[in-house]
Amino acid sequence: MAADDAALRNFRDFLMIYNRMTEVCFKECVNNLNYRELTSQESSCVEHCVGKSINVNHRMMAIYMEVQPEMMKHALEAQQQQQQQQEQQQQKQQQQKQQPVEAQS
């Protein structure tokens, strides 16, 4: 089930990137809708735009793959620190509850 969700999320992300790239390149390159086919200038522009978008995406993914382990490490450390603080607070609360009972005895 989790694998299906991950695959669906990946496919959705791919479609979003594809649609965004298509929209940007169309707006950038297609200036004349009078012809069925792209002009040579439009075709060249689309190839350049798509190539550039793919290269940017690859670079971003490479950087993300480098940075992600460090980000995960910091998130894990922060989570562990928060858990330790919660445990300390619980211990203090338990000690405070026990002190009045001991004083009355």
N, C-alpha and C positions, 0 to 999 in steps of 0.2 A: 504494500500500500504506500509506504513512504517513498519507495523507488518510483512508483507511478506519479506521485505528487512532484517529485524532483524532476522527472522527465517532462511533465506538463509545464512546470515552471520554466525549465530551460527552453522548451519550445516557444512558450509565450514570450520570453525574453528575446529569443532569436527573431520572432515576428515583429516585435516592437522595434528592434534595431533595423531590421530590413525595411519596415514601413517608414521609419524616420529617414533612413538613407535615401529611399526612393523619393520621398517628399522633398528633401533638401536638394537633391540633384535635379529633380524635375523643375523646381522653382528656379534653380540657378542656370540651367542649361536650355530649357525649352522655351523659346520666345515666340514661336510662330506655330499656330495650330491649323494652318491652311493646308498642310500636306499630311498624307497618311504616314509617310516614312520620315525618320529623322534626317535632317540635313547633315552633311559631312561635319560641319562645325558643331552641331548639336551632339552628334554621335561621339566626336572626339572629346567634347566637354563632359559628357556622361561617363565615358571611360575614365577620364582623369578624376572626376569627382568620386566615382565608386571606388577606384583604386586608392585614392587618398583616404576615403572613409574606412576602407578595410585595413589599411596600414595603421591608421590611428587606433582602430579597435584592437589590432594585434599588439600594438605598443602598450595600450592601456591594460590589456589582459596580462602582459608580461610583467608590468610594474605591479599590478595587483597580486600576481602570484609571488612576487618577491616580498611584498609588504604584508600580505595576509598572515603568514605565520607569526610575525612580530605583533601584529594587532591582536591575534588570538591569544598570544602569550600575555600581553598586557591586560586583556579582558579577563583571562583566567586569574591572573594575580589580583586584580581588583575584586573579582568575585570572592576569592579566598579571603582577602582582607576584610571584606564586608561580612562574610560568614564568621570570621574570628571576632569581629566587633559585636555581632549579634550574640554570640556565645558568651562573651564577657559581660554584656548587659544582662543576659539571663542569669548568669552566676551572681552578679551584684544584686539583682532583684530577689533571688532566692536567699541570699545572705541577709538582706534587709528584712525579709519576712521571718526568718529564723531568729533574729536578734530580739524583737519585742517578746516573742514567746519565751525565750530563755530568760529575759529580764523579769518577767512576771512569775516565774517558778521559784 
